[in-house]
């Protein structure tokens, strides 16, 4: 019987642990966090998974309790392998590892079905990924399913399955070193003690929670970002792999970062989730100079939101405001109703400007007046498609979903940068084996999740992270059990 150590306890780690245990291995999970903070970055997510599907019948396979009424009143569309692969290529600037992303795409639906059979409950993502148009829920952006209970519900289901399989989970166990060399790994040093194993699976996340590393790799100003998820993802496990000769891979100067509530704590709070503000497509965004600085309607938010944190961090003071009127606030999702949000409301735009501390009020009012006058009112508004309802004559146009900010009350949300995950990490092959600097697999060492490099550059299609963690976690577990 193979003795396997899994480092980390998020989605990727537990999929690896479950996969290995089901292959007959003896599995121990080493989690740096205390039990009450378990679940890694995955617990802080909304639980959306991006997957290939060929229409409503595939959604029904993932959501067995989908009702006839839901089928009749929902347009799920389809999202084929070619589109998923193209999205990963395009959003990475065609730099993504073709072998890894092809495997991710091809194994996405089989892996989600595998998770379903192990107690993970999937639901249509009605609240965040569809708009009701003429009585039908229209899904958009290739992202259609989420887990019941969000990220916390996902992790609770995986922990239940792991515990049912007899997988031992040890909390407050920080891995400090790997035992071995560039050819083979034989265990770890955890809490100062050596622990031998036949195989080690690394799934402890990237370095997004490490202030010094953010500045070193991402650049000046990134020490000011708020940490959206787990405070335990410091990059120490990646360093342990480098110390024995593992090869680095991917976009070390890139990360997933979002518009985040300016009033949020510096580190993620599992009790106050949904502090990201990703539906900027329905309004406009201005900086402290009262100016718009990007096209809010360039594409569905699923394809643009992951670089918005970096964009706002470059603005004066590293903050700005998302501006909406009553038309847009009526269709904003629950993430805009978070308690203690940095939210400002007024009956007039002038009164709203007076509440926005630090903004150039005259420039702000001028920006809105110019925007309102540039909207092409002849094109129908439809949030479920790229509707082409844009502006004409502005220095920075809005390409889709443009509506004049004219109906009170007017609302502003102050936003800053929230960092979710980093893109640089370890090189793995199609069997999830970690590669050394010579391009050879390090025997006994596997990796999955956010510490794997080569999947994302520049931007990231929403929901791909949980899917890739599950896909490569499952692969790592199977192969470690057979190593």
N, C-alpha and C positions, 0 to 999 in steps of 0.2 A: 504493500500500500504506500503510495506516494505521500510524503509529508510536505505540505505546501503552506507557505506564509504569504498572506495578502497584506500589503501595506496601504492603509487607507480604508475608509468605510462609507464612501459615497456610492453612487449608482454604478460606476464602472467597477469598483472594488467588489461590491456585493454580487454583481452579475458574474464576475470572475470566480468568486468564492463558491457560489451556487453551482456554476457550471463544473468546476473541479470536483466538488463534493458529489455531484450526481454521476461523475465518472469513477467514483470509488476512492477518491483521495481523502486523506485526513487534512482538514483545512483549519488554520488559525488566522483570524483577522487581527491585525495590529493597528489600532486607531489612536492617533495622537490626542484627540480631543477627549474630554470627559464624556460619560454616557449621555448627560443631558444636552450636549452639543453635538451629538453624533449626526452623521448624514452628509458631512462635507458640503461642498457648494450645491450639490443636488437638492438638498433640503430647502435651499433658498430660492429655487426656481419656481416658475409657474407650472412645471410639469408637462410642457408641450414637447412632442416628439415629431420630427420630420421623417416621413416615410414614403416610399413608393406605394401607390394604390391605384387600382383601375376602376374607380367609380364606387358607387354605394355598396356593392356586394363585398368589396374588400373592407370597407368601413364596418359593415355588419359583422365580418369575421373578427375584427378587433373589438367591436362593441356588441356582444351577443344580445344585450337587452335593448338595442336600438328598436324603437317602436315603429309600427306601420305609419303612424301619424308623423313621426320625425322623418321617416323616409320620404313621405309625400310632401312635406313642407320644407325640405332642405335640398339645396343644390350643392353637393360636395365636390362636383367637378372630378377631375382625375389629375394625378401627378405621376408621370411615368419616369422610368429610369433615366431616359435621355435628358429630361428636364432637370431632374435632381443633379445628375452629373454636370450638366451645363451650368447650373447655378453655382455649384462648388468651384468649378473652373473659373467662371467669370468673376465671382466675388473675391477670388484669390489673385486676380490678375494673371490667371493661367499659370500660377506657380505651384499649386497644390500637387502633392505626390499622387500621380495617376493610379498607381497600384492600390494605395490605401483608399482613395476616394471611390474607386470602382468597387472595392470590397464593401465599403460602407453602404453604397447605394444598393448593391445586389443583396446584401444581407439585412437591409433595414426592415422590411416587412416580416421575413422569417424570424428575426430576433424579437420584434414586438409581439408576434404570435406566441413565441416561446415564453416571453414575460407574462403574457396574458394567462398562459397555462400554469404559471407559478404564482398566481394570486394578484398580479398587478391589474387593476381595473382601469380600462381606458374609456373615455367619454368624448363625444364631439366637443370641440372647443368653441361652443356657441358664444360665450361671453367676450372672447378676445379675438376670434378669428372669423367671425361672420357678421354681416350686417343684414338686417331685414329689409328687403326691397320688394314692394308689391306683395307682401304677405309671405314671402319665402326667405329662408335664411340662406344667404349666398356666402359661401366660403371663399377666401381669397388668400393669395400669397403662398400656396402650396403647403400650408400648415393647418392640419385639420383635427388632430386628436391630442388630448391631454390626459393626465392621470387624475383619477378621483382624489381630491384632497391636495392637488398640486404637488410640489416637490416633497413636502412632508408626507403626504399620502403615499407617494411612490416609495419613499424610503421605509416607511412603516411596513408596507407590503413586502419589500425585499428582506427586511430584518426578520419578519415572521417566517418567511421561507427559509432563510439561513438558519434560524434557531431550530426550526422543525427538522432540518437535516443534521443537526448536531454540530454545526460549525461553532467553534469557540471564538468569542469576540472579546478581546482584551482592550480596555479603555485606558487612557493616560499612558499609552505605550508609544514613545517617540523613537523612531528608528534613526540611529546616528551614523551608522556605517554599514556597508555591505561586506560580507566575508567572501574573499575571492580575488580574482584578477580579471584581466581583459578577455580571458578564455572561458572562465567558469565562475559562477557564484554558488556558494555553499551555505548561505545563511545571512544573518544580519546581526548587528549589535543594537540591542534595544534596551533603553533605560540602563545602559552601562554593562549589560550582560550579553554574552554570545548566545545565539539561538540558531542551531543548524537546521537545514531543511534540504529536501531534494530539489525544490524550485521556489523561487521568490517572484511574486507578481507585484509590481509597483503601480499604485493607482492613488497617489496622495495629492494630486492636483499640481498646479503651477506655482508661480511666485507672486500672485497678485496682491497678497496681504503683506508683502515685505516692502516697506517704504524705500529702503536703501536700494534694493534690487530694481524697483520700478524706475528710479532715477537713473541708475546705471544703464539699464537696457532700453527703457522707453524714452527717457530724455528729461530735460529740465521741466519742472512744473508738475510732474506726475506724483510727487510726494504729497500734493494737495488733493488728490483724488480720494473720494470716499470708497470704502470697500463694501461692495454690494453683498458679498456672501461670507464664506467661512474665514475667520481670522487665523486659522491654522495652516493655510496654504502658503507657506513661506519659501518653498523651493529647496528645502534642505534635502529632500529625497532625490531630487535631480542632481544636486551636488554630490550626494553619496554615489550615484551612478557614474558621474564624471570622474570621481576619484579613482575608480578602477578601470577607466578607459572607455566608457560608453561614448558614443558619438552624439553630438548635438545636431538638431534638425529644426527647420522651420523659421518662423518670423519672430526673431527675438526682440525686435523693436516694435512689434505690433501686439494689440490686445483687443479684447471685446470690452467696450465701454459705452455707457448709455447716459441719456439725460436722467439725472437722479435728483430727488427732492433735496433742495438746499437745506432744509431743516432736519434732514436725517442724521443719525449718529454716524460717527466715523467708521464703525464696523457694523456689518449686517446684524440685524436684530430679528431672530426667528419669530418673535411675537408681533413684529410690525413689518410684514412683507409688502410687496407691491409698491415699493417706494420709487421704482423707475417710472418715467413719464414718457411713454413711447408713442403716443398718438398725436405727436406734433404735426402729422400730416393733415389734421383737421383744422388747424389754425395757422398762426405764424409764430416765429421765434425771433426775439430781438435781444441785443446785447445791452450793456450799460450805456453805450452811445446812442441807444434808441434805434439801431439799425438792424435790419435783417442781414444774415451773413451766409445763407445757403438756400437752396431750393427745397422747401419742405415737402413738395409734391413730386419729387424726382422719381420715386418708385414706392411700392408698398413698404410699410415700415419694417416688415420682416427682412428686407434687403438693405436697409439703410441705417437702422437704429443702432447697430453695433459699433458704429464709428462716431456717434453723436457726442459721447462723453469727451473724446479727444478734441472734437470741434469746439465744444463750449469751453474746454480748459484753455484754449488758445485765445479766447476773447478777454477783454479787459476785466480783471478781477476774477476770471474763471467762472463767472456766473452769468445768467441771463434769465429771460422770462418767456414762457409759452403763453400766448394770448388767444382767448376764445370768446365768442359771444354765445347767446342763448341757443342759437341753432346748433352749434357744435357741442356745447356742454351736454345737450340732451342725448348725445350718442357716445359720449366718452365712457370707457369701461371702468371697472371698480378700482383700478390702480390710481384713479384721480379722486377717490373718496377715502384715502388713507387718513386715519386720525393724525393730527398734528402736522398736516401738510403745510408747506409754505404757500398758502393760497390767499389771494386778494380778490375782492369783488367790489364792484361799484356800479351805480346806475348810469354813469356817463364815462366816456373815455378820459375826459379831463380829470374826473375824480379818481379814476383808476391810476392814472399817471402820478397823482399826488401821493399814492400809497406805495409806489415802487421806489424804495430807498436807493439812491445812487444812480438812478437813470437820468439821462438827458431828456427832460419832459417835452421840450419843444420839438426835439428831433423825433421822439417817439410818436407824438401826435401827427407830425408831418409824414412819417413813415406809414402810419395807418391810413391817413387820408390819400396818399399816393397809391397804396395798395388797393384800397376800396375802389378808387377810380379806374384801376387797371383790370379789374376782373371781367372776364368775358361772360356776361350774363346770358348770352344766347345758347351756351352749351349746358345741357342738364347736369345737375350734380348727382353722382352715384358713387358712394364710398366703396362699393364692392368690386369695382373695376377701375382701371386707369382711365378715367373718364375724359381726359383731355380738356377739362374745364380749368383753364389757366389764366394767366395775366398777360397783358400786352404793353410793352413800352417801359418796363422797369429794368434797372441795372441787373438785378437778380430776379428772374421770373419765377413764378410758382407754376409748375407744369400740369398738375392735376389737383382736383379737390379744392379749388380756390373759391371762397365765398366771402363777400364783403362782411367785415366786422361791423354790423349795424344794428343788431337786436340786443337790447339790454336784458338782463344784467351782463356786464363784461367781467371776465375772470382772467387773472394771471396766476401762473404757477412759477415760482422762482426755482430754477434748476441749476445744478452743477454737474460735475463728472462723477459717475459711479463706475468703478472698474469691476468687471465680472470674472474674467479669466485672461490669462496670458497665452500667446500663441507659440512661443518657442519652447522646445522640450527635447525629448529623447527620440532617436531614430529607431523605428521598429520595422520588421518585415511583415509579410502577409500572414505569418503565424503568430504575430504579436511578440516575437522575440526581439529583445533589445540588441542593437548592433554596436560593435566596437568601432574604434576609429579606423580600423582597416577594412570595415564593411562586412565583417563576419558576425554571425550571431554569438552572443555570450551565452554559453550553455547554462541552463537553469535560471535565466533571468528574462522576465516578460514584463510588459507594460501596457497600460490602457488608460483612457481618460484624458484629463487636461494636461498631464505631463508628457503627452505624446506630441511631437512636433510634425509639421509638414502638411497638416490638414487645412489650416486657415491662414490667410494673409489678407491684410487690409480690412476686408469685411467678412461677414459670417451670416449664413442663412439661418434665421431663427429656428430653433428646435433641433439643429444638427448636432449640438453638443451632447445632449442626453442620448441621442440615437448612437452617435459614434462611441460614447462611453460604454453603452450596452453591447454594441456589436463587437468591439475589440476586447471588452471584458469577457464576454462569453467565449471568444476565440482563445484568449489568453488562458482562461481556466481549463478548457478542453486540452490544449496543447501542453500546459504545465502538468496536467494529470497523466499525460502519456510520455513525458520527458524521461 
